[in-house]
Amino acid sequence: MIKIRKSEDRGHINMGWLDTRHTFSFGDYHDPAHVNFRHLRVINDDIVAPGQGFGMHEHRDMEIITYVIEGQLEHKDSLGHGAVIRPGEVQRMSAGRGIAHSEFNPSRTEAVRLLQIWIFPEKRGLDPSWDQKEFPIAKRRNRLGLLASPDEADGSLKVHQDVRLYAATLDAGAEVSHALDPQRYAWVQVARGGVELNGQQLSEGDGAAVSGETRLTIRSKDGAEFLLFDLS
């Protein structure tokens, strides 16, 4: 079964410096029908204006992944880390017992668009930690590239949950497939362009909750970029 979450049905808040769309309930946006999907708690599609960003604030007991689609984002945290995230790089932060961080757009002229993803951890009270790695877009062009997993397979970032996060960039007419265990679930989130998921059309910003499927076939007519979560 595939249940589509249309882009236009997401929560939408425009604060001027931040234009954000919430796939699941977040902050002042609450939709009891869309609070989470399995371990996946948040997918925020954020556009941050030049020179603006999120000031230092704290999180606890959440796995937080930042995926930049366009532009760049500067990270700082209470553990002493600092880095700039660009397309082709992915950041993972395990909030655990508590971590404070800020995320700013360092550009004076260009907005940054990103997906911020929250995943429930396998247990509370973990040691807070941070990591960032490069996953070249060229290496996941027309193929699924593993970005995060509980066992760091294929050089992926470690997440403390039974979740595997993949991404792919498809050329026009390209297709990829993913075998899904009958006892597992999936979420597909379209970052750019449009795809056909097992015969169903998804546009930019759309998401899809998947259950009871054993194979996902994803193709794009005109080119696309998407994330795929394989979830217990």
C-alpha positions in Angstrom: 0.0 0.0 0.0 1.2 3.5 -0.9 -0.3 6.5 0.8 0.7 9.8 -0.7 1.3 13.0 1.3 0.9 15.8 -1.2 3.3 18.8 -1.0 0.4 21.3 -0.8 -1.2 19.5 2.1 1.9 19.9 4.3 2.0 22.5 7.1 3.3 25.9 5.8 4.8 28.7 7.8 6.5 31.8 6.2 8.4 33.9 8.8 10.2 36.0 6.2 13.7 34.8 6.9 12.4 31.2 6.9 9.8 29.6 4.5 9.2 26.1 5.8 6.9 23.2 5.0 6.2 20.4 7.6 5.4 16.9 6.4 4.6 16.0 10.1 3.4 17.9 13.0 6.0 20.4 14.2 6.0 23.5 16.4 2.8 25.4 16.0 1.6 23.1 13.2 -0.3 20.1 14.5 -2.1 17.5 12.4 -3.2 14.4 14.4 -3.3 12.4 11.2 0.4 13.2 10.4 2.4 13.2 13.6 5.1 10.7 12.5 5.6 7.6 10.4 7.2 4.7 12.3 10.5 6.1 13.7 10.4 9.1 11.3 9.3 12.1 13.3 10.1 15.2 11.2 10.8 16.2 7.6 11.0 19.9 7.4 11.5 21.4 3.9 13.2 24.7 4.8 14.3 27.7 2.7 16.5 30.1 4.7 17.1 33.6 3.5 20.7 34.9 2.9 22.4 35.8 6.2 19.7 34.3 8.3 19.3 31.1 10.3 18.5 29.2 13.5 20.2 30.6 16.6 21.7 28.4 19.2 19.1 26.1 20.7 19.0 22.7 22.4 17.7 19.2 21.5 17.5 16.0 23.4 16.9 12.3 22.5 16.6 12.7 18.7 18.6 11.7 15.7 18.8 14.8 13.4 19.9 14.6 9.8 20.4 17.7 7.6 20.3 17.3 3.8 21.1 20.4 1.8 19.4 20.6 -1.7 20.6 24.0 -2.8 23.0 26.6 -1.3 25.0 26.1 1.9 24.5 26.0 5.7 26.9 26.7 8.4 26.8 24.5 11.6 28.1 25.1 15.1 27.4 23.1 18.2 28.1 22.9 21.9 30.5 20.0 21.4 32.8 22.4 19.5 32.1 21.3 16.0 31.8 23.7 13.1 31.3 23.0 9.4 29.6 24.2 6.2 27.2 21.7 4.6 26.7 21.8 0.8 24.8 19.6 -1.7 26.5 16.2 -1.7 27.3 16.4 2.1 25.1 15.1 4.9 25.1 16.0 8.6 24.0 13.7 11.4 23.6 14.8 15.0 22.6 12.5 17.9 21.2 14.8 20.5 21.2 12.2 23.2 21.4 13.7 26.7 21.5 17.2 25.2 23.2 19.2 22.5 22.9 22.8 21.5 23.5 23.9 17.9 23.0 26.8 15.4 22.4 26.6 11.6 23.0 29.7 9.5 23.0 30.6 5.8 26.5 32.2 5.4 25.7 33.5 1.9 24.8 37.2 1.5 23.0 36.7 -1.8 21.6 33.1 -2.1 19.0 31.3 -0.1 19.6 27.8 1.1 17.1 25.0 0.8 17.4 21.9 3.0 15.5 19.0 4.5 15.8 18.6 8.3 15.0 15.1 9.4 14.3 13.8 12.9 14.3 10.1 13.8 13.4 8.7 17.2 16.5 7.0 18.7 16.5 3.4 19.8 16.9 4.5 23.4 17.1 7.7 25.4 20.1 9.2 27.2 22.8 8.4 24.5 26.0 10.3 24.4 25.5 13.4 22.2 27.6 13.2 19.0 28.0 14.8 15.5 29.3 13.8 12.2 29.3 15.0 8.6 30.4 13.2 5.4 30.5 13.7 1.7 28.3 11.5 -0.5 29.1 12.8 -4.0 26.0 13.2 -6.1 27.9 11.6 -9.1 28.1 8.3 -7.1 24.4 8.2 -6.5 23.3 9.3 -10.0 20.8 6.8 -11.3 21.5 4.5 -8.3 20.5 4.5 -4.6 23.3 5.7 -2.3 23.2 4.8 1.4 23.6 7.9 3.5 22.8 6.7 7.1 22.3 3.3 8.8 22.7 1.7 12.2 25.8 -0.2 11.2 27.6 2.4 9.1 27.4 0.2 6.0 29.2 1.4 2.9 30.7 4.3 4.8 27.3 5.7 5.8 26.6 7.9 8.8 25.6 6.1 12.0 22.1 6.5 13.3 20.9 5.0 16.5 17.8 3.4 15.1 16.8 0.6 12.7 16.6 3.0 9.7 18.4 3.1 6.4 18.4 6.3 4.5 19.1 6.3 0.8 19.2 9.1 -1.8 19.3 9.1 -5.6 19.5 11.7 -8.4 17.8 10.4 -11.5 18.4 11.6 -15.1 15.4 11.9 -17.4 14.0 8.4 -18.1 16.2 6.7 -15.4 14.9 4.1 -13.0 16.0 2.5 -9.7 14.5 -0.2 -7.6 14.7 -1.2 -3.9 13.8 -4.6 -2.4 11.7 -4.1 0.8 11.4 -6.9 3.4 7.6 -7.7 3.9 7.9 -6.8 7.6 9.4 -3.4 6.9 8.1 0.0 5.8 9.4 2.9 3.6 9.0 6.6 3.2 9.9 8.3 -0.1 10.4 12.1 -0.1 10.8 13.9 -3.4 13.3 16.7 -3.1 13.3 18.0 -6.7 11.4 17.1 -9.8 8.9 14.3 -10.0 9.0 10.5 -9.9 6.7 7.5 -10.5 6.6 5.2 -7.5 5.2 1.7 -8.3 3.0 3.4 -10.9 1.9 6.4 -8.7 2.9 9.9 -9.5 4.8 12.0 -7.0 5.8 15.7 -7.5 8.4 17.8 -5.9 7.7 18.0 -2.1 5.4 15.0 -2.1 6.0 12.1 0.3 4.7 8.6 0.3 4.2 6.1 3.2 4.8 2.5 2.0 3.7 -0.7 3.7 3.0 -4.2 2.4 5.2 -3.8 -0.7 8.2 -6.0 -1.5 9.8 -4.0 -4.2 9.8 -0.2 -4.9 10.4 0.9 -8.5 11.1 4.6 -8.9 11.5 6.2 -12.2 11.6 9.8 -13.5 10.4 11.2 -16.8 12.3 14.5 -16.6 14.8 14.1 -13.8 14.5 14.1 -10.0 16.2 13.9 -6.6 14.6 11.9 -3.8 15.2 10.3 -0.4 14.1 6.8 0.6 13.8 5.7 4.2 13.8 1.9 4.9 12.1 1.6 8.3 11.4 -1.2 10.8 
